[in-house]
């Protein structure tokens, strides 16, 4: 239990604080600009999230590979993975930054910007892309370090990032009057602060280590599932933004911005519980200690569910204050209030769903993990959203969120049952 807590608590703090970046930006933007600014920041989010998801996926996958190499006492290979992922993350950051910058105008139109929100969205996007290397490295180093056993350093880096973002948001947006460009610059510099905390310890471990190109393929293969897991919700945001623009304009997108922040923080808590124990799950699975893994899985589910219920209660109590905090217009607030119950109920389902997803990935059940994470953005959400929004319009969009999570949790339960049968047969051999 002590080892369990040593992984969980710092990771939980780090993940929750990392998830609050966009929420902090939203508060300042809502107060300064209003619905159009909130809509712009949410429309750009799928691009920002792509960069951050690449970073977190590389960090998670490399961390799990490091755990496996360490369990086999292949310490030099573990260090080679650390160097490889650092170089790989830097190259991908430059590549993605350049690609998105050259297609920024048609990209924003495709993502659903209106005439009122376009100028804000383009300013925000250009600054995010300018600092793309820090978006990837900042989010990569934290999960890499916590999965390499340096969970306290990872938590410190997350706290440094959040503090930097909070202070600079105020300075850039209010003092310097830079509006969304200032919010983006604050986010980039916050990632710089987090990366700076990590890099000192990181480089000390790489002295005398050579780059191994064969490690690139191994990292890519292992990072696919966590990338999809990390980015799947952003695909959901992208699809929902377009639907909200169609049925309610910037006011509906502004309301969804706040609802998506709420869903994201609930998801972050659930993912933090599962992700923080991934190294232990992986280590014990490699040693075929399936019984111990089952005990830890049940414990993780209980902790995740309990925490989400507490968050839900707080969000119900503070629902009006949140609307005022983000300066929603009367129309946007009415949209937000009608959707909140469905997102809070969906959060309860997510508390179990995300732990199962993390568990399946950690024990190297790639097929089941990929099925689960691919279903949401590419099958469940488009179908359910289309069905409910056509018949109920904006209310249908909110209802579809809860229905989609219920379907996904049912599938997760079936996959978990099948995986347990596989483990039972392995124990008999």
C-alpha positions in Angstrom: 0.0 0.0 0.0 2.9 2.4 0.8 4.4 1.8 -2.7 0.9 2.3 -4.2 0.5 5.6 -2.5 4.0 6.7 -3.5 3.0 6.4 -7.1 -0.6 7.6 -6.9 -0.4 10.9 -4.8 2.4 12.8 -6.7 1.0 11.6 -10.0 -2.5 12.7 -9.1 -1.3 16.1 -8.1 0.8 16.4 -11.3 -2.0 15.3 -13.7 -4.7 17.5 -12.1 -2.6 20.6 -12.2 -1.5 19.9 -15.8 -5.2 19.5 -16.8 -5.9 23.0 -15.4 -3.9 24.9 -18.0 -6.8 25.4 -20.4 -9.2 26.1 -17.5 -7.0 29.0 -16.3 -6.8 30.4 -19.8 -10.6 30.2 -20.1 -11.2 32.2 -16.9 -9.1 35.1 -18.0 -10.3 35.0 -21.6 -13.9 34.8 -20.5 -13.6 37.8 -18.3 -11.7 39.8 -20.8 -13.4 38.9 -24.1 -16.5 36.8 -23.4 -18.2 34.1 -25.5 -16.2 34.7 -28.7 -12.9 34.4 -26.8 -14.0 31.2 -25.1 -15.3 29.7 -28.4 -11.9 30.6 -30.0 -9.8 28.9 -27.4 -11.9 25.7 -27.5 -11.9 25.6 -31.3 -8.0 25.8 -31.2 -7.8 23.2 -28.4 -7.7 20.1 -30.7 -4.4 21.4 -32.2 -2.9 22.2 -28.9 -4.0 18.9 -27.5 -2.4 17.1 -30.5 1.0 18.4 -29.6 0.5 17.7 -25.9 -0.9 14.2 -26.6 2.2 13.4 -28.7 4.4 14.4 -25.8 2.4 12.6 -23.1 2.2 9.4 -25.2 5.9 9.4 -25.9 6.6 9.9 -22.2 4.2 7.2 -21.1 5.3 4.7 -23.6 9.0 5.3 -22.9 8.4 5.1 -19.2 6.7 1.7 -19.5 9.5 0.4 -21.7 12.0 1.6 -19.2 10.1 -0.3 -16.5 10.3 -3.5 -18.5 14.0 -3.0 -19.2 14.7 -2.3 -15.5 12.7 -5.4 -14.5 15.0 -7.4 -16.8 18.1 -5.5 -15.4 18.9 -4.0 -18.8 19.8 -0.6 -17.4 21.8 0.6 -20.3 18.9 0.0 -22.7 16.7 1.9 -20.3 19.0 4.9 -20.5 19.1 4.6 -24.3 15.3 4.8 -24.4 15.4 8.1 -22.4 17.8 9.7 -24.9 15.9 8.4 -28.0 12.6 9.7 -26.8 14.0 13.2 -26.1 15.4 13.5 -29.6 12.2 12.0 -31.1 10.0 14.4 -29.3 12.1 17.4 -30.5 11.9 16.3 -34.1 8.2 15.7 -34.0 7.5 19.1 -32.3 9.3 21.0 -35.1 7.6 18.9 -37.8 4.0 19.4 -36.5 4.6 23.0 -35.7 5.6 23.8 -39.3 2.8 21.7 -40.9 0.0 23.3 -38.8 1.4 26.8 -39.3 1.2 26.6 -43.1 -2.4 25.4 -43.1 -3.6 27.5 -40.2 -6.3 29.5 -42.0 -8.2 26.6 -43.7 -7.7 24.5 -40.6 -9.5 27.0 -38.4 -12.4 27.3 -40.8 -12.7 23.5 -40.9 -12.6 23.4 -37.0 -15.7 25.6 -36.9 -14.6 29.2 -36.3 -17.2 32.0 -36.9 -16.6 35.5 -38.1 -16.6 36.8 -34.5 -14.1 34.2 -33.2 -11.7 33.8 -36.1 -9.4 36.7 -35.3 -9.0 35.5 -31.7 -8.4 31.9 -32.8 -5.7 32.7 -35.4 -3.8 34.8 -32.8 -3.9 32.0 -30.3 -2.9 29.3 -32.7 0.1 31.1 -34.2 1.6 31.5 -30.7 1.0 27.9 -29.7 2.6 26.7 -32.9 5.6 29.0 -32.4 6.3 27.2 -29.1 5.4 23.7 -30.3 8.6 22.2 -29.1 7.9 23.1 -25.5 4.3 21.9 -25.8 5.6 18.4 -26.6 8.7 18.3 -24.4 6.9 19.9 -21.4 4.2 17.2 -21.5 6.6 14.4 -22.4 9.1 14.8 -19.6 6.6 14.8 -16.7 5.0 11.3 -17.4 8.4 10.0 -18.4 9.9 11.0 -15.1 7.0 9.7 -13.0 7.1 6.4 -14.8 10.8 6.3 -14.2 10.3 6.5 -10.5 10.8 10.3 -10.1 7.2 11.0 -9.2 8.0 13.9 -6.8 10.1 15.7 -9.4 7.2 15.3 -11.9 4.8 16.8 -9.5 7.2 19.7 -8.8 7.4 20.4 -12.5 3.6 20.4 -12.9 3.3 22.8 -10.0 5.9 25.1 -11.5 4.1 25.0 -14.9 0.7 25.9 -13.3 2.1 28.7 -11.2 3.9 30.2 -14.3 0.7 30.0 -16.3 -1.4 31.6 -13.7 0.9 34.5 -13.2 1.7 35.1 -16.8 -2.0 34.8 -17.9 -2.8 37.8 -15.7 0.3 39.8 -16.9 -0.2 39.0 -20.6 -3.9 39.3 -20.9 -4.7 42.2 -18.4 -1.4 44.1 -17.9 -0.1 43.9 -21.5 -3.5 43.6 -23.1 -2.4 40.8 -25.4 -5.7 39.0 -25.2 -5.6 35.4 -26.7 -2.0 35.8 -28.0 -1.0 36.5 -24.4 -2.9 33.5 -23.1 -1.1 31.3 -25.7 2.3 32.8 -24.8 1.6 32.2 -21.1 0.9 28.6 -21.9 4.1 28.1 -23.9 6.2 29.7 -21.2 4.5 27.6 -18.5 5.6 24.5 -20.5 9.1 25.9 -20.6 9.1 26.2 -16.8 8.0 22.6 -16.3 10.5 21.3 -18.8 13.3 23.3 -17.1 12.6 21.6 -13.8 12.8 18.1 -15.4 15.8 18.6 -17.8 18.4 19.0 -15.1 17.8 15.6 -13.6 17.1 14.1 -17.0 20.5 15.1 -18.6 22.5 13.7 -15.6 21.3 10.2 -16.5 22.3 10.5 -20.2 26.1 11.0 -19.9 27.9 8.4 -22.0 24.7 7.1 -23.6 24.5 6.7 -27.4 21.4 7.1 -29.5 20.0 3.8 -30.8 17.7 4.2 -33.8 16.1 0.8 -33.4 14.5 2.1 -30.2 12.5 4.6 -32.3 10.3 1.8 -33.7 9.8 0.3 -30.3 8.7 3.6 -28.8 6.4 4.4 -31.7 4.7 1.0 -31.4 4.2 1.4 -27.7 3.0 5.0 -27.9 0.1 4.4 -30.3 -2.4 3.4 -27.7 -1.6 6.1 -25.1 -1.6 8.7 -27.9 -5.1 7.7 -29.0 -6.1 7.5 -25.3 -4.8 11.0 -24.6 -6.1 12.5 -27.8 -9.5 10.8 -28.2 -11.3 13.3 -26.0 -9.9 16.1 -28.2 -11.4 14.5 -31.3 -14.7 14.5 -29.4 -14.2 18.2 -28.7 -13.6 18.9 -32.3 -16.7 17.1 -33.4 -18.8 18.6 -30.7 -17.5 22.1 -31.4 -18.7 21.8 -35.0 -22.2 20.6 -33.9 -22.5 23.4 -31.3 -21.5 26.0 -33.9 -24.3 24.7 -36.1 -27.0 24.6 -33.5 -26.1 27.6 -31.2 -23.2 29.6 -32.6 -20.4 31.1 -30.3 -22.8 31.0 -27.3 -23.2 27.2 -27.6 -19.5 26.7 -28.1 -18.7 28.9 -25.1 -21.1 26.8 -23.0 -19.5 23.7 -24.3 -16.0 25.1 -23.5 -16.9 25.2 -19.8 -18.6 21.8 -20.0 -15.5 20.3 -21.7 -13.3 21.8 -19.0 -15.4 20.0 -16.4 -15.3 16.8 -18.3 -11.6 17.1 -18.8 -10.8 17.6 -15.2 -12.9 14.6 -14.2 -11.2 12.6 -16.9 -7.8 13.7 -15.7 -8.5 12.6 -12.1 -9.6 9.1 -13.4 -6.7 8.8 -15.8 -4.2 9.9 -13.1 -5.4 7.1 -10.8 -4.9 4.5 -13.6 -1.8 6.0 -15.2 0.1 6.5 -11.9 -0.1 2.7 -11.2 0.8 1.7 -14.7 4.5 1.0 -13.8 3.3 -1.4 -11.1 0.8 -3.0 -13.3 3.4 -3.5 -16.0 6.0 -4.8 -13.6 3.6 -7.3 -12.0 2.2 -8.4 -15.4 5.8 -9.2 -16.6 6.2 -11.4 -13.5 2.7 -13.0 -14.1 1.4 -11.7 -10.7 -2.1 -11.4 -12.0 -3.8 -11.8 -8.7 -2.0 -8.8 -7.2 -2.9 -6.8 -10.3 -6.6 -7.6 -9.9 -6.5 -6.3 -6.3 -4.8 -3.1 -7.4 -7.3 -2.7 -10.2 -10.3 -2.9 -7.8 -8.6 -0.5 -5.5 -7.9 2.0 -8.3 -11.5 1.8 -9.4 -12.8 2.5 -5.9 -10.4 5.5 -5.4 -11.3 6.9 -8.9 -15.1 6.6 -8.3 -14.9 8.2 -4.8 -12.9 11.1 -6.1 -15.2 11.8 -9.0 -18.3 11.7 -6.7 -16.6 14.3 -4.5 -15.7 16.5 -7.5 -19.3 16.1 -8.8 -20.8 17.4 -5.6 -18.4 20.4 -5.6 -19.3 21.2 -9.2 -23.0 21.1 -8.4 -22.6 23.4 -5.4 -20.4 25.8 -7.5 -22.3 25.6 -10.8 -23.5 29.3 -10.7 -20.1 30.6 -9.6 -18.4 28.8 -12.5 -20.7 30.4 -15.0 -20.0 33.8 -13.6 -16.2 33.0 -13.3 -16.1 32.4 -17.1 -18.3 35.4 -17.8 -20.9 33.4 -19.9 -23.6 35.5 -21.5 -27.2 34.7 -20.4 -27.7 32.6 -23.4 -24.5 30.7 -23.0 -25.2 30.2 -19.3 -28.6 28.6 -20.0 -26.9 26.2 -22.5 -24.3 25.3 -19.9 -26.9 24.8 -17.1 -28.9 22.4 -19.3 -25.8 20.3 -20.1 -24.1 20.1 -16.7 -26.1 17.2 -15.3 -25.3 14.9 -18.2 -21.6 15.7 -17.9 -21.5 15.1 -14.2 -23.2 11.7 -14.7 -20.8 10.9 -17.5 -17.9 11.7 -15.2 -19.1 8.9 -12.8 -19.0 6.4 -15.7 -15.6 7.7 -16.8 -14.1 7.1 -13.3 -14.3 3.4 -14.0 -13.8 3.5 -17.8 -10.5 5.3 -17.8 -9.0 3.1 -15.1 -9.8 0.0 -17.1 -8.3 1.6 -20.2 -5.1 2.4 -18.4 -4.9 -1.1 -16.9 -5.4 -2.9 -20.3 -2.6 -0.8 -21.8 -0.2 -1.3 -18.9 -0.5 -5.1 -19.0 0.3 -5.0 -22.7 -3.2 -6.0 -23.9 -2.8 -3.8 -27.0 -5.8 -5.2 -28.9 -8.3 -4.6 -26.2 -6.8 -1.2 -25.3 -6.9 -0.1 -28.9 -10.5 -1.3 -29.4 -11.6 0.7 -26.4 -9.8 4.0 -27.2 -10.7 3.9 -30.9 -14.4 3.3 -30.3 -15.1 6.7 -28.7 -13.9 9.2 -31.2 -14.4 7.3 -34.4 -17.6 5.2 -33.8 -19.5 5.9 -30.6 -19.4 9.7 -30.5 -20.1 10.4 -34.2 -23.1 8.0 -34.3 -24.6 8.9 -30.9 -24.1 12.6 -31.4 -25.7 12.5 -34.9 -28.7 10.6 -33.6 -29.4 12.8 -30.6 -28.5 16.2 -32.1 -30.7 15.7 -35.1 -33.8 14.9 -32.9 -33.0 17.2 -29.9 -30.5 19.7 -31.3 -28.4 21.3 -28.6 -29.9 19.3 -25.7 -29.2 16.2 -27.7 -25.5 17.1 -27.9 -25.4 17.1 -24.0 -27.4 13.9 -23.7 -25.2 12.1 -26.2 -22.2 12.6 -24.0 -23.7 10.5 -21.2 -25.1 7.9 -23.5 -21.7 7.5 -25.2 -19.9 6.9 -21.9 -22.5 4.3 -20.9 -21.9 2.4 -24.1 -18.1 2.6 -23.7 -18.2 1.4 -20.1 -20.3 -1.6 -21.2 -17.7 -2.5 -23.8 -14.9 -2.0 -21.3 -16.5 -4.4 -18.9 -16.7 -7.1 -21.6 -13.1 -6.6 -22.6 -11.9 -6.8 -19.0 -13.9 -10.0 -18.5 -12.2 -11.5 -21.6 -8.8 -10.4 -20.4 -9.3 -12.0 -17.0 -10.2 -15.3 -18.8 -6.9 -15.1 -20.7 -4.9 -14.6 -17.4 -6.7 -17.5 -15.8 -5.6 -19.8 -18.7 -2.1 -18.5 -18.4 -1.9 -19.4 -14.7 -3.0 -23.0 -15.5 -0.2 -23.5 -18.0 
